[in-house]
Amino acid sequence: MRFDNLTSAEIREICRAVDEDMRNERAGKPRPKRFFDDWPSAQFTSEEIRAALDAAWKETFKIK
């Protein structure tokens, strides 16, 4: 799995789902299963994830 293969729609869905999960967690509600829950994200460091999401954001909005 490579993060640079994500589409902007997938990135938006991930961000929306994480926001929803955080709101539910604060409200004490259980977290629903998401399509990206099974990804082997543990193999990536926080820096790699941030860099990949930053690159995808810049590509999506054509920021140089």
C-alpha positions in Angstrom: 0.0 0.0 0.0 1.4 3.4 -1.0 -0.2 6.6 0.2 0.6 8.4 -3.0 -1.9 6.2 -4.8 -4.8 7.6 -2.9 -7.4 9.7 -4.8 -8.6 13.0 -3.4 -12.0 11.4 -2.8 -10.3 8.7 -0.6 -8.4 11.3 1.3 -11.6 13.4 1.9 -13.4 10.2 3.1 -10.5 9.3 5.5 -10.5 12.9 6.9 -14.3 12.9 7.3 -14.3 9.5 8.9 -11.6 10.4 11.4 -13.4 13.6 12.3 -16.6 11.6 12.9 -14.7 9.0 14.9 -13.2 11.7 17.1 -16.7 13.2 17.7 -18.2 9.8 18.5 -15.3 9.0 20.9 -15.8 12.2 22.8 -19.6 11.4 23.0 -18.8 7.9 24.2 -20.3 6.2 21.1 -18.6 3.0 19.6 -16.5 3.5 16.5 -17.9 1.9 13.3 -15.6 -0.2 11.1 -14.1 1.8 8.2 -12.8 0.6 4.7 -9.3 1.7 5.7 -9.2 -0.1 9.1 -7.5 -3.2 7.5 -4.6 -1.2 5.9 -1.2 -2.1 7.2 -0.6 1.4 8.4 1.6 0.3 11.2 4.5 -0.2 8.7 4.6 3.6 8.1 6.1 6.2 10.5 4.2 9.3 11.4 6.6 11.3 9.3 6.0 9.2 6.3 2.2 9.4 6.7 2.4 13.2 7.2 4.7 13.6 4.1 2.4 11.5 2.0 -0.8 13.3 3.0 1.0 16.7 2.5 2.0 15.6 -1.0 -1.5 14.4 -1.8 -3.0 17.6 -0.5 -0.6 19.7 -2.6 -1.3 17.6 -5.6 -5.0 17.8 -5.1 -5.0 21.6 -4.8 -2.0 22.1 -7.1 0.0 24.0 -4.4 3.7 24.5 -5.3 
